[in-house]
Amino acid sequence: MYNVKCDVAIIGGGPAGLAAAIAAKEEGAEKVLILERDNALGGILQQCIHPGFGLTRFKEELTGPEYYGRFVDKAKEVGVDYMLDTMVLEVNHETNEVICTSSRYGLTQVQAKSIVLAMGCREKTRASIMVPGTRPAGLYTAGSAQRLVNRQNIMVGKKVVILGSGDIGMIMARRMTLEGAKVVMVVELMDYLAGLTRNRVQCLDDFGIPLKLAHTITRIEGNERVTGVWVAPVDEKKQPIAEKAELVECDTVLFSVGLMPENELTRKAGIAINPITNGPAVNQYMQTSAPSVFACGNVVHVNDLVDNVSEESSRAGKYAARYAMGKLAGEQKTVTCVTGRNVRYLCPQTVDANEEGGKVSLYFRVLQPELGVKLIARCGDEVIASTKEFRVNPGEMCHVNVATEKLTGDTVTVEVIKED
């Protein structure tokens, strides 16, 4: 077995892993090693050739390859090591070992002082939502279609229906149109948008692509190839109204029905999982229930903007380096983050309130869209942070900043309230 030693081992070389690796090096970790299963760094951004990245971090609009390219250049500049074509099989946080298989070295054992999980997320498929019908050619997740079109130059269809208004689905609606396909419609089960509003404007409205809210696909038709789908409105219980279903002709269906953290390794390692996000529960240092293991990016919770992923991952890398160097003390006063009105989940799930002069951003998604609201954080009856928002939507991340010195109780509750 090939053996490697390092200070910080990072699993995943996408935007999260790259940001964490750079931050770990800049914090003082001597040897930082990225383990990446693909043959190149960059992760999902390799296939995201559309613009819209970097507006927050770099104050300019970049494509996915341009965005991750800057991180790759910086990683090489600061001396980050990486192993490509390397699949991680197991993480043992008790011995701080990572077992993986490499195309170059074979079975490999990585001994690290701290570990960062940055494996990203994966798409839900047709099987996840159980759409009945045949199993013909022409059925893709939006992400797999994006990879085929953008990286392999393979056109997946000519007449397309997209199920789900997630960001990748809307972006692919535009991409397929630009490639000459006809996108008949985007169908969304909920009565509100699942992705970013800017993507609806730039990818659907600007191209005249219809969006049918409160509708779903009830059946897929076709033998060798998709010939059409049945689309029906849904009632208030999200059940299809069968008598109003209509047959929509198409030769391709793209599923954009949600993402979920890639957490087989996390579960296998026995690390605590948050039941709402399906990612590891973390504190503000992005530290999991296993003190030597940190996590960041979409493996923790699915973000809407890669800029948020980079910021969060830099924090994980920074504190993973501190842990590796023996400079991160254990939590002394743990405050639990609690969801209040119209808040689906919170990240981080706990806060170390003993961090002097510290400020913590509590990120969350709402359950329902609302206009004219206030985001509130409170300890008991005391409001410790508040900010106004014109609107909130489940497809867009919200956050409220709190000072750790104000966390005087055992819990902090975040809620969304309507303005008077």
ZAMARGU-4260 file (C-alpha; in steps of 0.2 Angstrom, whole numbers, plus 5000, padded with zeros to 4 digits):
<rodrens>
0) 5000/5000/5000 | 5006/5017/4995 | 5008/5029/5010 | 5006/5048/5011 | 5007/5060/5026
5) 5001/5078/5026 | 4994/5091/5038 | 4977/5093/5030 | 4969/5081/5018 | 4955/5088/5007
10) 4943/5076/4999 | 4937/5085/4983 | 4945/5097/4971 | 4930/5107/4966 | 4928/5125/4971
15) 4925/5120/4989 | 4941/5110/4990 | 4952/5122/4981 | 4946/5137/4992 | 4949/5126/5008
20) 4966/5121/5002 | 4972/5138/4998 | 4966/5145/5015 | 4974/5130/5024 | 4991/5134/5016
25) 4989/5153/5020 | 4985/5149/5038 | 5002/5140/5040 | 4999/5122/5036 | 5015/5115/5029
30) 5008/5101/5018 | 4990/5102/5011 | 4984/5088/4999 | 4969/5087/4988 | 4962/5070/4983
35) 4951/5072/4967 | 4943/5058/4958 | 4942/5067/4941 | 4957/5069/4930 | 4957/5088/4933
40) 4953/5100/4947 | 4938/5111/4945 | 4923/5100/4950 | 4906/5104/4943 | 4913/5121/4936
45) 4922/5112/4922 | 4905/5111/4913 | 4898/5127/4919 | 4903/5138/4903 | 4890/5151/4906
50) 4894/5168/4915 | 4888/5173/4932 | 4901/5167/4943 | 4913/5178/4954 | 4901/5194/4956
55) 4904/5194/4975 | 4922/5187/4977 | 4930/5195/4961 | 4918/5209/4958 | 4917/5204/4940
60) 4907/5191/4929 | 4916/5175/4925 | 4912/5158/4918 | 4914/5143/4928 | 4931/5138/4920
65) 4937/5156/4923 | 4932/5156/4941 | 4940/5139/4946 | 4955/5143/4935 | 4959/5157/4947
70) 4959/5146/4962 | 4969/5132/4953 | 4982/5145/4949 | 4982/5152/4967 | 4983/5134/4974
75) 4999/5130/4963 | 5006/5147/4968 | 5005/5143/4987 | 5011/5125/4985 | 4995/5114/4987
80) 4998/5096/4982 | 4985/5086/4974 | 4982/5068/4968 | 4970/5066/4953 | 4961/5050/4947
85) 4960/5046/4966 | 4944/5039/4973 | 4942/5040/4992 | 4935/5024/4999 | 4935/5027/5018
90) 4938/5040/5031 | 4943/5035/5048 | 4942/5050/5060 | 4949/5041/5075 | 4965/5037/5067
95) 4964/5052/5054 | 4967/5040/5040 | 4960/5042/5022 | 4960/5026/5012 | 4959/5028/4993
100) 4963/5020/4977 | 4974/5029/4964 | 4976/5026/4945 | 4994/5030/4948 | 4998/5022/4965
105) 4985/5009/4968 | 4978/5007/4985 | 4984/5022/4995 | 4983/5027/5014 | 4984/5045/5018
110) 4988/5050/5036 | 4983/5068/5040 | 4981/5078/5056 | 4965/5085/5050 | 4953/5081/5036
115) 4941/5092/5025 | 4926/5085/5017 | 4922/5094/5000 | 4914/5081/4989 | 4900/5092/4983
120) 4882/5086/4979 | 4873/5076/4967 | 4857/5077/4957 | 4841/5068/4961 | 4834/5058/4947
125) 4818/5052/4940 | 4818/5038/4952 | 4818/5050/4967 | 4801/5057/4962 | 4794/5041/4954
130) 4787/5048/4937 | 4778/5033/4929 | 4779/5028/4911 | 4791/5019/4900 | 4810/5020/4900
135) 4815/5026/4883 | 4831/5036/4877 | 4830/5055/4880 | 4829/5055/4899 | 4843/5065/4908
140) 4846/5074/4923 | 4850/5093/4919 | 4868/5091/4925 | 4872/5076/4915 | 4864/5084/4899
145) 4875/5099/4903 | 4891/5089/4904 | 4887/5080/4888 | 4883/5096/4878 | 4897/5107/4886
150) 4911/5095/4888 | 4908/5081/4876 | 4900/5091/4862 | 4885/5079/4862 | 4868/5086/4858
155) 4855/5077/4869 | 4839/5082/4860 | 4829/5094/4849 | 4812/5096/4857 | 4814/5097/4876
160) 4803/5098/4892 | 4812/5102/4908 | 4804/5096/4925 | 4809/5107/4939 | 4814/5125/4940
165) 4831/5122/4948 | 4845/5133/4943 | 4854/5120/4932 | 4837/5116/4923 | 4834/5134/4919
170) 4852/5137/4913 | 4851/5121/4902 | 4834/5129/4895 | 4845/5143/4889 | 4859/5132/4883
175) 4848/5120/4873 | 4840/5135/4865 | 4856/5143/4860 | 4861/5126/4853 | 4846/5126/4842
180) 4834/5115/4851 | 4816/5120/4855 | 4812/5120/4874 | 4794/5118/4875 | 4792/5122/4893
185) 4799/5121/4911 | 4787/5112/4923 | 4787/5116/4942 | 4778/5106/4955 | 4778/5121/4967
190) 4769/5137/4965 | 4785/5147/4966 | 4802/5146/4958 | 4815/5133/4964 | 4830/5143/4958
195) 4837/5160/4958 | 4826/5174/4951 | 4840/5180/4940 | 4841/5164/4931 | 4822/5164/4927
200) 4824/5182/4919 | 4840/5178/4910 | 4837/5160/4905 | 4818/5159/4903 | 4810/5176/4901
205) 4823/5182/4889 | 4821/5167/4878 | 4802/5166/4879 | 4802/5149/4887 | 4786/5146/4897
210) 4786/5142/4915 | 4772/5132/4922 | 4771/5133/4941 | 4760/5121/4951 | 4761/5108/4937
215) 4770/5091/4935 | 4774/5077/4923 | 4762/5063/4927 | 4768/5050/4914 | 4782/5048/4900
220) 4777/5041/4883 | 4788/5032/4871 | 4797/5016/4867 | 4814/5018/4860 | 4814/5037/4862
225) 4803/5049/4872 | 4788/5055/4861 | 4779/5065/4874 | 4775/5068/4892 | 4758/5071/4901
230) 4758/5088/4910 | 4744/5091/4923 | 4741/5105/4936 | 4742/5100/4954 | 4730/5104/4968
235) 4734/5112/4985 | 4740/5095/4991 | 4752/5094/4976 | 4742/5080/4969 | 4739/5080/4950
240) 4722/5085/4943 | 4721/5070/4931 | 4706/5077/4920 | 4716/5092/4916 | 4732/5083/4910
245) 4738/5087/4892 | 4750/5078/4881 | 4765/5088/4877 | 4776/5081/4862 | 4795/5081/4865
250) 4810/5070/4862 | 4819/5074/4878 | 4816/5077/4896 | 4828/5085/4908 | 4825/5082/4927
255) 4830/5097/4938 | 4822/5091/4954 | 4834/5095/4967 | 4852/5092/4973 | 4858/5082/4989
260) 4875/5082/4998 | 4887/5068/4992 | 4888/5060/5010 | 4891/5041/5008 | 4909/5044/5016
265) 4902/5055/5029 | 4889/5042/5035 | 4901/5028/5034 | 4913/5038/5045 | 4900/5039/5058
270) 4899/5058/5058 | 4883/5066/5063 | 4871/5071/5049 | 4858/5085/5050 | 4841/5077/5045
275) 4836/5092/5035 | 4851/5096/5025 | 4857/5078/5024 | 4875/5085/5026 | 4886/5084/5041
280) 4881/5095/5056 | 4894/5109/5059 | 4899/5123/5070 | 4905/5140/5064 | 4922/5133/5061
285) 4914/5121/5049 | 4920/5107/5061 | 4909/5091/5062 | 4905/5080/5076 | 4922/5072/5074
290) 4934/5086/5080 | 4948/5082/5067 | 4935/5082/5052 | 4929/5098/5044 | 4916/5100/5030
295) 4912/5114/5017 | 4902/5118/5002 | 4888/5108/4995 | 4893/5093/5005 | 4886/5102/5020
300) 4871/5111/5012 | 4867/5115/4994 | 4871/5133/4991 | 4865/5144/4977 | 4880/5154/4973
305) 4898/5148/4971 | 4904/5164/4980 | 4896/5158/4996 | 4904/5141/4994 | 4921/5149/4992
310) 4919/5159/5008 | 4912/5145/5018 | 4926/5133/5012 | 4940/5146/5016 | 4934/5146/5034
315) 4934/5127/5034 | 4952/5127/5027 | 4958/5140/5040 | 4952/5131/5055 | 4957/5114/5048
320) 4974/5121/5047 | 4973/5128/5065 | 4967/5111/5071 | 4982/5102/5062 | 4994/5114/5071
325) 4986/5112/5088 | 4980/5130/5088 | 4961/5126/5089 | 4954/5124/5106 | 4939/5113/5109
330) 4922/5121/5111 | 4919/5127/5128 | 4901/5134/5127 | 4890/5127/5113 | 4875/5137/5108
335) 4862/5127/5097 | 4854/5136/5082 | 4836/5134/5081 | 4824/5137/5067 | 4809/5148/5070
340) 4795/5155/5059 | 4797/5151/5040 | 4815/5145/5042 | 4819/5127/5035 | 4836/5124/5042
345) 4851/5134/5049 | 4870/5132/5045 | 4880/5131/5056 | 4870/5121/5068 | 4880/5125/5083
350) 4891/5140/5088 | 4905/5141/5100 | 4901/5156/5110 | 4918/5158/5118 | 4926/5165/5102
355) 4931/5182/5107 | 4926/5197/5096 | 4918/5184/5084 | 4905/5186/5072 | 4895/5172/5064
360) 4884/5172/5049 | 4869/5160/5051 | 4864/5154/5033 | 4847/5147/5030 | 4833/5144/5017
365) 4815/5149/5020 | 4800/5137/5018 | 4789/5149/5008 | 4791/5165/4998 | 4786/5181/5007
370) 4787/5200/5003 | 4792/5213/5016 | 4800/5204/5030 | 4813/5205/5043 | 4826/5192/5047
375) 4828/5190/5066 | 4840/5181/5078 | 4836/5181/5096 | 4842/5173/5112 | 4826/5170/5123
380) 4816/5186/5121 | 4831/5197/5116 | 4833/5202/5098 | 4852/5201/5095 | 4852/5204/5076
385) 4840/5210/5063 | 4839/5214/5045 | 4826/5219/5032 | 4823/5210/5016 | 4811/5216/5002
390) 4807/5197/4998 | 4813/5180/5002 | 4812/5164/4992 | 4816/5146/4995 | 4828/5146/4980
395) 4839/5159/4987 | 4850/5158/5002 | 4847/5170/5017 | 4859/5175/5031 | 4859/5185/5047
400) 4875/5190/5056 | 4877/5188/5075 | 4891/5193/5087 | 4896/5178/5098 | 4897/5189/5113
405) 4878/5192/5112 | 4875/5173/5113 | 4871/5172/5131 | 4859/5158/5132 | 4859/5139/5126
410) 4850/5143/5110 | 4849/5156/5096 | 4833/5156/5086 | 4832/5163/5068 | 4815/5167/5061
415) 4807/5177/5047 | 4793/5189/5052 | 4782/5200/5042 | 4784/5219/5043 | 4770/5229/5050
</rodrens>
